[in-house]
């Protein structure tokens, strides 16, 4: 590990095992350019575009080192729209944390994600998760409500004398690894983060399946670790990220995927797949233009509501653009039900998808990885319901039964349609839902985060299904490392 500063004499701390060098040496000494796999903590006084601090991070990235902050973090700190988004995203925490502050301006100093005052600790951690730089200052102003105005680096020379013992303590803890008492396990080739959340109401994998993924990862040479929403700052510690949490664009799952991609990790689900798959409007337009058969559909907005009955008839199905697990999907039988449903939805989204209703006893789900089908399932409709999932008023969800078949027994036209649709999204892990009627397959949607539960999707391949997913990670990481090493 390297700490890079403008002037090592200004760095007030000695941390065992951490080398401190000046920025010019790091940029010009060929020996540092030849070193591999090191983590670079950029503590230069400024990250301004084309400044010395900017070039430290830029060249660290080019050398295959792991800089903190990354170029994407530096850009985010300079982008006012990102700062405003973070202020809105953390609004509740900001108001709660700063409620007792008497003035209309306030500065929070963040040292490796920590703050001296306990009352600002959570706020400091969340800001560090979003702007991963070792030393940060966040500037807040109050105009009725507190807002984050800007965030930037703390120059080493501006660290108050009274703060240095605290900085030494948190920096030493940070550089020591993942905390004292962490048991050392056998050496693995790469580190894999599995993002999972116990609070996820509809997780794509149950606990037993996660355990099987963990075991399969170890068997192929990956060290797996389950991480949660609060581990955003640790992304750079890993070589790959596997998202096993329900994804959304305006959600921490997307931010994790985006950050991991920016840090050079192998990511499933990658952020582009999340954006493409989680929006039904995009999928409808893409599949129609590329000749994939879908149910008769139309994009509904406030000016064409009256055309739905003529184009699709009743009953028809309405879908919120970011719906999942049968939530945000309703069947309407007449114009009144149509208007009632759209009255609320069109306040949240300017566009909604409407589709003809196709009644089938089950939907096909074809799991696809690396452009190859790996499982085929029939998901039957929930009892006395028209969907796979029946969402009760008490918040619980009832699912229909599932039947898994060998891929080779699935109808060829179903497999062909599923592969064509998935290939339009990417080469990751997808679950393609289709309806089959009169010998024809109709695409319903492509899921970027498909269900893989123990005893369901793995019923045919058993543990081999988990091994295939982990082997894909291993091959992707190997390929990424090889490409990064090319001159």
C-alpha positions, 0 to 999 in steps of 0.5 A: 500500500502506498500513500501519495502526498505532495510533500511527505514532510507534511504527512503527520503520521507513521502507520506501520506497513504503509509506504509514504512517497511524494507525488512526483516520485510516484509519477516519474519513477519507473520502478513504481510503474512496474509494481503490480496489484498495489493500492494507492491512497492519493492524499494530494492537496487537490484533485483538480483536472490535470493537477498533480493529484489528478494525474496520480489517480489517472496513472495509477488506474493505467498501471493497474493499481487501485487508486483511492479516490478513483477517477470516477469519484474525482469526477463525481465530486466535481459534478454539481448534479451528482452532489445535488443527487446525493443531497436528495438521496441522503436528505433524511439522514442529513436533516437528522444529523444536523438538526442540532446545529445552530448556524446556517453553515456547517462542515463535516470532516471525514477521515477514512469514513469516520468523524470525531463526533458520534452524532455525525458518524453515520452521515460521514460513513454514507458520504464516504461510501458515495465519495471514496476519498481518504480525507474529505470535507463536506460543506452544508448550508441551510436554507429552510432545509440542510443541503450538501453544497459541495464536497472535496479533499482535505489537504494534509497540511490543513488537518488540525493538530487536535484531529491527528490522534483520531486520524492516526487511529482510524487510518491504522484501523483502515490499513490493517484490513477488515478488522481485528480478529478476522480469521485467515483462510486459505489463499484464493486466486481472486476475491468475489463480493456477493451483494445480498440484503436480508431486508429484500422482500423478494430476493433473487436467491434464498439463503440456501442458494447463496450458500451454494454459490459461496461453496461453488466460488471456493471450489473454483478458486474465488474467495466469496464474501457477502456484503450489504448496502453499507459496504459500498466503500469496500468495493475496490477490495474485490475483483468481482461483484455478484448482485443477488438483490432485486435491482433498480436504477434509482437504488443502491444496487445500481450504484454498487454495479456502477461503482464496481464497473468504474473500479474495473471489477467484473460485474453481474449484473452490470449497470447497463443490463440493469438499466436495460432490463428494469425498464419495460418501455425500453424493452418493448421498443428494443424487442419490437425494432429487432423483430422479437415477437411480443404481445401486442403493446403500446406506450401509454401517456396522458394524451393517448389513453383513449386509444388503448381500448381500440388498439388492445381491447379488454382485458389488457395488462398495464405495466409500470416501467420498473415493475418486478415480481408481478408488482406494478403490473395490473389487469384492467377490464374496462376504461374506468379501471384503466383510468383509475390505474393510470391516474396514479402511475402517470404521476410517477412516470410519463410513460406506461406500457400496455399489453394485450392479455394472453392467458396461459397456465404457465410462463417459460423462464429460460436462464441464460449465461454467457449467451448459453441456456443453463436452465429451463423452468415452467412457472405456473400461475398462482392459484385463482390468479392470472400471474405467477405471483399473487401479492396479498394486501398484507404484503405477502406474496403467494407463488404458483408451483414451478417445474424445471426441465432439462434445457434440451426438452424446452421447445426450440422456438422458445429457446430461440426467442429467449436467446435472441432477446437476451443477446440484445441485452448483453452476455451476462446472466439473464432470465427470459420470460415467455408465453407459448401459445399455438406453437409461438413464443411471445417474449414477456421480459428479460430479467437482469437478476433472475431467480436462482433458488435452491430446489427450483432452478437448480433441480436439474443441474444441482450444484453444477448450476452454481459452479457454472456461474462461478466458473464464468466469474473466474474466466471473466476475471482472468480475461480482464486481468490479462487485458489490463496487463497488455502494453 
